[in-house]
């Protein structure tokens, strides 16, 4: 199987797994501090990836060179995750997922600055269509709210986190020195977890872990195993095989997956007009994934 196809399959799985964290996160975001929740998820995800590393490649001495790289990547993802759950305290899951779809536009910019990855005219068109679709969903097809740019606090906070996520994608390719994705992921999780504990140690110590509602623990284990350990590996795997803009293109599927999650969890579906924005994000995904002369 060609490396680019492997990258596409990895990101398809990534988009489905990430979507669950929006629905579950919105149900538990107000029951635990974002710093404490994410500190726990990094510990659990690190343990899972650690077992995978021991069972597969092991940690070779060269992987320990320049450990600052892991702190850069871990810091970027820690910022993203904390701001995501802070935003989900007030933002609706589908709306937050739409904010997430703005990351390909930002990732394309960072990809050019850091790696000189060129955005073709068709890719630029796709990114524009996707951004319009995202704004459509974020403002719930309310053109009055769009004209006034009445953006909710949760969406605004989460957008800052998405900028951090978009920068993370090209940084993986820039900082990787041949380490396997699973080993690079372990280093990122360890560094990110350490930074989170330094930042939120009061929240971690002050949380009564034994009395947390079941939904919080379900969320912690889901985001740790499926939306952290698995997606860290998938994202780094794909980032080494695809341009940054195309890696992040799969975020355009997130609102669609979240709608399915919301329906499955009994939270209902958005209004029919919102589906117009979702359709635009899917069109953007199609345009971004078409092969062109500048690569896959």
KAWOSUL-V187217 format. One record per residue. RES is the residue in three letters. SS is DSSP state (alpha for helix, beta for strand, coil for the rest). OMEGA is omega as a letter, one per 20 degrees, with the letter a starting at -180 (* if undefined). D_CENTER is the distance of its C-alpha to the mean C-alpha in Angstrom with 1 decimal. Layout:
res->{RES | RES}
ss->{SS | SS}
omega->{OMEGA | OMEGA}
d_center->{D_CENTER | D_CENTER}
This chain:
res->{UNK | UNK | UNK | UNK | UNK | UNK | UNK | UNK | UNK | UNK | UNK | UNK | UNK | UNK | UNK | UNK | UNK | UNK | UNK | UNK | UNK | UNK | UNK | UNK | UNK | UNK | UNK | UNK | UNK | UNK | UNK | UNK | UNK | UNK | UNK | UNK | UNK | UNK | UNK | UNK | UNK | UNK | UNK | UNK | UNK | UNK | UNK | UNK | UNK | UNK | UNK | UNK | UNK | UNK | UNK | UNK | UNK | UNK | UNK | UNK | UNK | UNK | UNK | UNK | UNK | UNK | UNK | UNK | UNK | UNK | UNK | UNK | UNK | UNK | UNK | UNK | UNK | UNK | UNK | UNK | UNK | UNK | UNK | UNK | UNK | UNK | UNK | UNK | UNK | UNK | UNK | UNK | UNK | UNK | UNK | UNK | UNK | UNK | UNK | UNK | UNK | UNK | UNK | UNK | UNK | UNK | UNK | UNK | UNK | UNK | UNK | UNK | UNK | UNK | UNK | UNK | UNK | UNK | UNK | UNK | UNK | UNK | UNK | UNK | UNK | UNK | UNK | UNK | UNK | UNK | UNK | UNK | UNK | UNK | UNK | UNK | UNK | UNK | UNK | UNK | UNK | UNK | UNK | UNK | UNK | UNK | UNK | UNK | UNK | UNK | UNK | UNK | UNK | UNK | UNK | UNK | UNK | UNK | UNK | UNK | UNK | UNK | UNK | UNK | UNK | UNK | UNK | UNK | UNK | UNK | UNK | UNK | UNK | UNK | UNK | UNK | UNK | UNK | UNK | UNK | UNK | UNK | UNK | UNK | UNK | UNK | UNK | UNK | UNK | UNK | UNK | UNK | UNK | UNK | UNK | UNK | UNK | UNK | UNK | UNK | UNK | UNK | UNK | UNK | UNK | UNK | UNK | UNK | UNK | UNK | UNK | UNK | UNK | UNK | UNK | UNK | UNK | UNK | UNK | UNK | UNK | UNK | UNK | UNK | UNK | UNK | UNK | UNK | UNK | UNK | UNK | UNK | UNK | UNK | UNK | UNK | UNK | UNK | UNK | UNK | UNK | UNK | UNK | UNK | UNK | UNK | UNK | UNK | UNK | UNK | UNK | UNK | UNK | UNK | UNK | UNK | UNK | UNK | UNK | UNK | UNK | UNK | UNK | UNK | UNK | UNK | UNK | UNK | UNK | UNK | UNK | UNK | UNK | UNK | UNK | UNK | UNK | UNK | UNK | UNK | UNK | UNK | UNK | UNK | UNK | UNK | UNK | UNK | UNK | UNK | UNK | UNK | UNK | UNK | UNK | UNK}
ss->{coil | coil | alpha | alpha | alpha | alpha | alpha | alpha | alpha | alpha | alpha | alpha | alpha | alpha | alpha | alpha | alpha | alpha | alpha | alpha | alpha | alpha | alpha | alpha | alpha | alpha | alpha | alpha | coil | coil | coil | coil | coil | alpha | alpha | alpha | alpha | alpha | alpha | alpha | alpha | alpha | alpha | alpha | alpha | alpha | alpha | alpha | alpha | alpha | alpha | alpha | alpha | alpha | alpha | coil | coil | coil | coil | coil | alpha | alpha | alpha | alpha | coil | coil | coil | alpha | alpha | alpha | alpha | alpha | alpha | alpha | alpha | alpha | alpha | alpha | alpha | alpha | alpha | alpha | alpha | alpha | alpha | alpha | alpha | coil | coil | coil | coil | coil | alpha | alpha | alpha | alpha | alpha | alpha | alpha | alpha | coil | coil | alpha | alpha | alpha | alpha | alpha | alpha | alpha | alpha | alpha | alpha | alpha | alpha | alpha | coil | coil | coil | coil | coil | alpha | alpha | alpha | alpha | alpha | alpha | alpha | alpha | alpha | alpha | alpha | alpha | alpha | alpha | alpha | alpha | alpha | alpha | coil | coil | coil | coil | alpha | alpha | alpha | alpha | alpha | alpha | coil | coil | coil | coil | alpha | alpha | alpha | alpha | alpha | alpha | alpha | alpha | alpha | alpha | alpha | alpha | alpha | alpha | alpha | alpha | alpha | alpha | alpha | alpha | alpha | alpha | alpha | coil | coil | coil | coil | coil | alpha | alpha | alpha | alpha | alpha | alpha | alpha | alpha | alpha | alpha | alpha | alpha | alpha | alpha | alpha | alpha | alpha | alpha | alpha | alpha | alpha | alpha | alpha | alpha | alpha | alpha | coil | coil | alpha | alpha | alpha | coil | coil | alpha | alpha | alpha | alpha | alpha | alpha | alpha | alpha | alpha | alpha | alpha | alpha | alpha | alpha | alpha | alpha | alpha | alpha | alpha | alpha | alpha | alpha | alpha | alpha | alpha | alpha | coil | coil | coil | coil | alpha | alpha | alpha | alpha | alpha | alpha | alpha | alpha | alpha | alpha | alpha | alpha | alpha | alpha | alpha | alpha | alpha | alpha | alpha | alpha | alpha | coil | coil | coil | coil | coil | coil | coil | coil | coil | alpha | alpha | alpha | alpha | alpha | alpha | alpha | alpha | alpha | alpha | alpha | alpha | alpha | alpha | alpha | alpha | coil | coil | beta | coil | coil | beta | coil}
omega->{a | r | a | r | r | r | r | r | r | a | r | r | r | a | r | a | a | a | a | a | r | a | r | a | a | a | a | a | a | a | a | a | r | a | a | a | a | r | r | a | a | r | a | r | r | r | r | a | r | r | r | r | r | a | a | a | a | r | r | a | a | r | a | r | r | a | r | r | a | r | r | a | r | r | r | a | r | r | a | a | a | a | r | a | r | r | a | r | a | a | r | a | a | r | r | r | r | r | r | a | r | a | r | r | a | a | r | r | r | r | r | a | a | a | a | r | a | r | a | r | r | r | r | r | a | r | r | r | r | r | r | r | r | r | r | a | a | a | r | r | r | a | r | r | r | a | r | a | r | a | r | a | a | r | a | r | a | r | r | r | a | r | r | r | a | r | a | a | r | r | r | a | a | a | a | a | r | r | r | a | a | r | r | r | r | r | r | r | r | a | r | r | r | r | r | r | r | a | a | a | r | r | a | a | a | a | r | a | a | a | r | r | a | a | r | r | r | r | a | a | r | a | r | a | a | a | r | a | a | a | r | a | a | a | r | r | a | a | r | a | a | r | a | a | a | r | a | r | a | r | r | r | a | r | r | r | a | r | r | r | a | r | a | a | r | a | r | a | r | r | a | a | a | a | r | r | r | r | r | r | r | r | r | r | a | a | a | a | r | r | r | a | a | r | a | *}
d_center->{25.6 | 24.6 | 21.7 | 20.0 | 20.4 | 18.9 | 15.8 | 15.6 | 16.2 | 13.5 | 10.8 | 12.7 | 12.4 | 8.6 | 8.5 | 11.1 | 9.8 | 6.5 | 9.1 | 11.3 | 9.6 | 10.3 | 13.8 | 14.6 | 13.1 | 15.3 | 18.2 | 18.1 | 16.6 | 20.3 | 21.7 | 20.3 | 19.1 | 15.4 | 16.7 | 18.6 | 16.1 | 13.5 | 16.5 | 17.5 | 14.3 | 14.4 | 18.0 | 17.7 | 14.9 | 17.1 | 20.1 | 18.8 | 17.7 | 21.0 | 23.0 | 21.5 | 22.4 | 25.9 | 26.4 | 25.4 | 25.5 | 26.3 | 25.7 | 28.0 | 29.4 | 27.8 | 24.3 | 25.5 | 26.5 | 25.0 | 22.9 | 21.9 | 19.2 | 17.3 | 17.7 | 16.3 | 13.1 | 13.1 | 13.8 | 11.0 | 8.4 | 11.0 | 11.2 | 7.7 | 8.1 | 11.7 | 11.4 | 9.1 | 11.9 | 14.5 | 13.7 | 13.8 | 17.3 | 18.5 | 16.1 | 16.5 | 13.7 | 14.3 | 14.6 | 11.3 | 9.7 | 11.9 | 10.9 | 7.3 | 9.6 | 11.2 | 8.9 | 11.1 | 14.1 | 13.1 | 11.9 | 15.3 | 17.1 | 15.8 | 16.5 | 20.0 | 20.7 | 19.6 | 20.4 | 22.6 | 20.6 | 22.5 | 21.2 | 23.9 | 25.5 | 24.0 | 20.4 | 21.2 | 22.6 | 19.6 | 17.2 | 19.8 | 20.1 | 16.4 | 16.5 | 19.7 | 18.3 | 15.4 | 18.1 | 20.3 | 18.0 | 17.1 | 20.9 | 21.7 | 24.1 | 26.2 | 27.6 | 29.5 | 26.4 | 24.8 | 28.0 | 28.1 | 24.4 | 24.2 | 20.6 | 19.9 | 19.2 | 16.1 | 14.6 | 15.9 | 14.6 | 11.0 | 11.5 | 12.5 | 9.3 | 7.5 | 10.4 | 9.7 | 6.3 | 8.5 | 11.3 | 9.7 | 9.8 | 13.6 | 14.4 | 13.7 | 16.4 | 18.6 | 18.8 | 19.0 | 22.8 | 23.0 | 21.5 | 20.3 | 16.5 | 17.2 | 19.3 | 16.9 | 14.2 | 17.0 | 17.9 | 14.4 | 14.3 | 17.9 | 17.6 | 14.6 | 16.5 | 19.7 | 18.4 | 17.2 | 20.6 | 22.4 | 20.7 | 20.9 | 23.8 | 25.8 | 23.2 | 23.0 | 26.8 | 27.4 | 25.4 | 27.8 | 25.7 | 28.5 | 28.8 | 25.2 | 25.0 | 24.1 | 21.0 | 19.5 | 20.2 | 18.8 | 15.5 | 15.6 | 16.5 | 14.1 | 11.0 | 12.8 | 14.0 | 11.9 | 8.3 | 9.0 | 12.1 | 11.7 | 8.2 | 9.0 | 12.1 | 11.0 | 8.8 | 11.7 | 14.2 | 13.2 | 12.9 | 16.5 | 17.7 | 16.3 | 16.3 | 13.1 | 13.6 | 14.0 | 11.0 | 8.8 | 11.5 | 10.2 | 7.8 | 11.4 | 12.0 | 9.7 | 12.6 | 15.0 | 13.6 | 13.3 | 16.9 | 18.0 | 16.5 | 18.3 | 21.4 | 21.4 | 21.1 | 23.9 | 22.3 | 23.5 | 22.3 | 21.9 | 25.0 | 26.0 | 25.6 | 21.8 | 21.8 | 23.0 | 19.8 | 17.9 | 20.5 | 20.0 | 16.2 | 17.5 | 20.2 | 17.9 | 16.1 | 19.6 | 20.9 | 18.1 | 18.6 | 22.4 | 23.9 | 25.7 | 28.1 | 25.7 | 23.8 | 21.2}
